[in-house]
């Protein structure tokens, strides 16, 4: 196997395993990793338009997050309101239940990050993260992640 092929499959395997771990931890809350990402972004940003949310999503880059929002709104986790400034825009925010769930999602994410920190112990991650940033730069998911990172 050539190095580029192995790298491709290692990235895919790591993504799948991380997503599987996250999905399993989120299952008792009744949300998927993609839905959890939406909830966390809204929790961090407060109120966003659908387009504004779409610009920050890694899980749905390039696609409209309307189906995700429909499910979250139906579950009573996200509120949609027509913008006072432009009736063509719908502003999204978390409901009280969504905010409560966001706290639980944060705890689950923290546990996942502790697991990743433990696996990374003794390894210098900067070359890897630098490579991955360069690899996704200019691509929709990479741009969404850069916008989120720059806003911190």
C-alpha positions in Angstrom: 0.0 0.0 0.0 1.5 3.3 -0.9 1.7 6.0 1.8 -1.0 8.3 0.3 -3.4 5.4 0.2 -2.7 4.4 3.8 -3.1 8.0 4.9 -6.5 8.2 3.1 -7.7 5.1 4.9 -6.3 6.1 8.2 -8.1 9.4 8.1 -11.3 7.6 7.0 -10.9 5.0 9.8 -10.2 7.6 12.4 -13.2 9.7 11.4 -15.5 6.6 11.4 -14.3 5.4 14.8 -14.6 8.9 16.3 -18.1 9.3 14.8 -19.1 5.9 16.0 -17.9 6.6 19.6 -19.7 10.0 19.5 -23.0 8.5 18.1 -23.0 5.8 20.8 -22.5 8.3 23.5 -25.2 10.6 22.1 -27.8 7.8 21.5 -29.3 8.1 25.0 -30.0 11.8 24.3 -31.8 11.0 21.0 -29.5 13.1 18.8 -27.1 12.2 16.0 -23.5 13.7 15.8 -24.8 16.0 13.0 -27.6 17.2 15.1 -25.3 17.7 18.1 -23.0 19.8 15.9 -25.9 22.1 15.1 -26.9 22.3 18.7 -23.4 23.2 19.8 -22.9 25.8 17.1 -26.2 27.5 18.1 -25.2 27.2 21.8 -21.9 28.9 21.0 -23.3 31.6 18.6 -26.7 32.3 20.0 -28.8 33.2 17.1 -28.0 32.4 13.4 -29.7 32.4 10.1 -30.0 29.1 8.2 -27.3 30.3 5.8 -25.1 31.4 8.7 -25.4 28.0 10.3 -24.7 26.3 7.0 -21.4 28.3 6.7 -20.2 26.8 10.0 -21.2 23.1 9.7 -18.6 20.5 9.0 -21.1 17.6 9.0 -23.2 19.0 6.1 -20.7 21.2 4.2 -22.1 22.4 0.9 -25.6 21.3 1.8 -28.4 23.2 3.3 -29.0 22.2 6.9 -32.8 22.6 6.6 -33.5 18.9 7.2 -31.4 18.9 10.3 -33.2 22.0 11.5 -36.6 20.6 10.7 -35.9 17.5 12.9 -34.5 19.6 15.7 -37.4 22.1 15.6 -39.9 19.2 15.5 -38.2 17.8 18.7 -38.6 21.2 20.4 -34.9 21.9 20.5 -34.6 24.7 18.0 -36.8 27.8 17.5 -37.2 29.4 14.1 -38.3 33.1 13.9 -38.6 35.4 10.9 -35.9 38.1 11.0 -37.2 41.5 12.1 -34.8 43.1 9.6 -35.4 40.8 6.5 -38.5 38.6 6.2 -36.6 36.3 3.8 -34.3 35.2 6.6 -35.2 32.9 9.4 -33.3 33.2 12.6 -32.5 30.0 14.5 -31.9 29.7 18.2 -32.0 27.0 20.9 -35.1 26.5 23.0 -34.7 26.0 26.7 -34.8 22.3 26.1 -32.1 22.7 23.4 -29.9 24.7 25.8 -30.3 21.9 28.5 -29.4 19.3 25.9 -26.4 21.4 24.8 -24.9 21.1 28.3 -25.2 17.3 28.1 -23.6 17.3 24.7 -20.7 19.3 26.0 -20.1 16.7 28.7 -20.1 13.9 26.1 -17.7 15.9 23.8 -15.4 16.5 26.7 -15.2 12.8 27.4 -14.4 12.1 23.8 -11.7 14.8 23.9 -10.2 13.2 27.0 -10.1 9.9 25.2 -8.3 11.6 22.2 -5.9 13.4 24.5 -5.0 10.1 26.2 -4.4 8.4 22.8 -2.3 11.4 21.7 -0.2 11.5 24.9 3.5 11.5 24.0 2.8 12.5 20.3 3.4 15.9 18.8 0.1 16.6 17.1 1.1 19.9 15.5 2.6 18.4 12.3 -0.5 16.3 11.9 -3.0 19.1 12.5 -0.9 21.4 10.3 -1.0 18.9 7.5 -4.8 18.3 7.9 -5.5 22.0 7.9 -3.5 22.4 4.7 -5.2 19.4 3.1 -8.7 20.8 3.7 -7.9 24.4 3.1 -10.1 25.9 0.4 -12.6 23.1 0.6 -16.1 23.5 2.0 -15.6 21.5 5.2 -12.1 23.1 5.8 -13.5 26.6 5.3 -16.4 25.9 7.7 -13.9 24.7 10.3 -11.6 27.7 9.7 -14.6 30.1 10.2 -15.4 28.4 13.5 -11.8 28.4 14.7 -11.3 32.0 13.7 -14.3 33.1 15.8 -13.0 31.6 19.0 
